[in-house]
Amino acid sequence: MDWQFAGLPLHVLLVHFVVIVVPLAALCTVLAAAWPAARRRLGVVTPLIALAALVSVPVTTEAGEWLLARVSNTPLIQAHAAIGKSLLPWAFATFVVATGQWAWFRYFSEGDGRYRRLVAHRSLRLAITIALGVAVLGLAAGSIVTVVQIGESGARAIWTGSYTPNPR
């Protein structure tokens, strides 16, 4: 596939979507875990945002691979490409946990009772809710930190040696 639009590499455009949607998925998942009113308002939107993040990461990575074959092969570019591949597991785990959390609160923890009786003990429901919260916090932190590291390495790869603080 030709990964460009109007002569601009699509990776440059797609990366902006990833930089927004991955942290947004993490933030929505944390809000849904910690704040019942937000959880009710967000509903299935949280796993859908996480799905958008999951789909966008490999597409952006593929566009980045296309671009990598067309730019100078520097150590900074290689570092960016290497760390860029580390985001997919975070996006996948965020999607799984966001979907699991949504299902948990929708059907088992706060549901109408049809499925809630499957997890009848209050202490077990509390333990599962706490475990989900811990997983959500860990995944949110990991995915956001990874996005920042990837973005920082990409900015270094592009701007190192090509920027001067003095205008010409």
N, C-alpha and C positions, 0 to 999 in steps of 0.2 A: 504494500500500500504506500502511496505517496503521502507522507505525513506533513503536508504543508497546506496553508491556506493563504491565498493572495501573496505568495512568495515568502510568507513567514512560517517558520517551523511550528507545527501544532503543539509541540512540547511547551513552547514558551507561553502559549495560550492556555493549554490544559492544566499546567502547573498551578495557575491561579485558582482554578476550581478546586483542586486537591487541597491547596493551602487553606481554603475556606471550609470545605465540606468535611474533611477529616476532624479538625478541631470542633466543628459544629456538632458532629455526631457524638464526639466525646463529651462535650458540654451538655447536650440534651440527655445523654445516658446518665450523667452524674445528676442532673436536675431530676430526672425521673426516679432515680434511686433515693434521693434525699428529700424530695418535696412532693408530697401526695397531690397537691393542687396542680403542680406542673405536670406530674405523671398523668393525671386525668385529662388535662388539656392537650398534652402532646400525643397521648395514645399511641397509635401505630405509626405516627409520623417519625418517631425516634428510630425504629428499625428501618424505615424507608430511607431516612437520611444516611444511616449506616450502610445500607445497601448501595446507595449512590456513591458513597466513599469507596466501598469495596470494588465497585465496577470501574470507577474512575482511576484508581491506582494502577492497575495493569495496563490500561489504555495509555495513560501518561508515561508509564515506564517504557512501553513499546515505542511511543513517539520519541522518547529520549534515546532509545537505542538507535533509532533511525538517524537522529541528529548526531549522535556520537560518531557514527560512521562518516560524518560530513564536516567535522570540526577537527582542529589540531588536537592531537592526542597528548595532553599534558598530564602531569601527576595530579593536578587539581581537578581536572575533568574526570580522570579515572577514580579519584576519591569520591567525587560527587555521584558518579555512576554506581559505584560499589555500595555506598550508603543508601542510594535511592532504592535499591532492591530490598532493603530491610523494612520498608513500610507496608508491604502487602500482608505479612503475618499480623501486624498490628490492626490493619483494616479488617482482616478476616475475623480476628478475635473480637474486635469491637462489634462487628455485625452479629456474631453468634451470641455474645453476651447481651447486646441490646435487644435482640429478638427473644432470647431466653427470659430476660427481665420483664419484657412486655407481656409475654405469655404467663409468667409467674404471677404478676400482679393482676392481670386480666382474668385468669382462670382459677388459680390455686390459692392465692393469698387474700385477695379482696373481691373475688368473683361472686357470682350469684348463688353459689352453694353446690352446683352440679358437680364440679370438680374439686371444690374445696375440701369435701369430706375425704378425698384421697390422701390429703395431708392434714389429718384431723388434729394432731397434737399441736397446741399453740407454741410450745418450745421448739418443735421441729420447724414450724413455719418461720419463727423468729431466727433460728440458726441459718436457714436457707436465705432469708432476706439479708442477714448480716454478711453471709458469704458472697452473695451477689453484689452487695455494696462495696466490699473489699476488692472484688474482681473489677468492678466498674472503675473504682479510683485508680487501681494499678494500670488498667488499660488506657484510661484517659490520660494519665501522666505519661505513660510510655509512648502513646501515639502522638501526643502533642510535642513532646521532646524530640521524637524522631522527625516530625515534620520540620521543626525549627532547625535541627542539625542538617537535614537535607537542603533546606533553603539556604542556610548559611554557607554550606559547601558549594552550592550552585552559584551563589553570589560571588564567593571568592574566585571560583573558576572563571567567571565572566569578567569581573572587574579588576582582579589583581594584575597590575602592570598596564592597565588601560585607563586609569583614572589619575588625574593630577589635581591637587587642590588649587593650583594657580591657573586662572583662565589664560588662554593663548592669545 
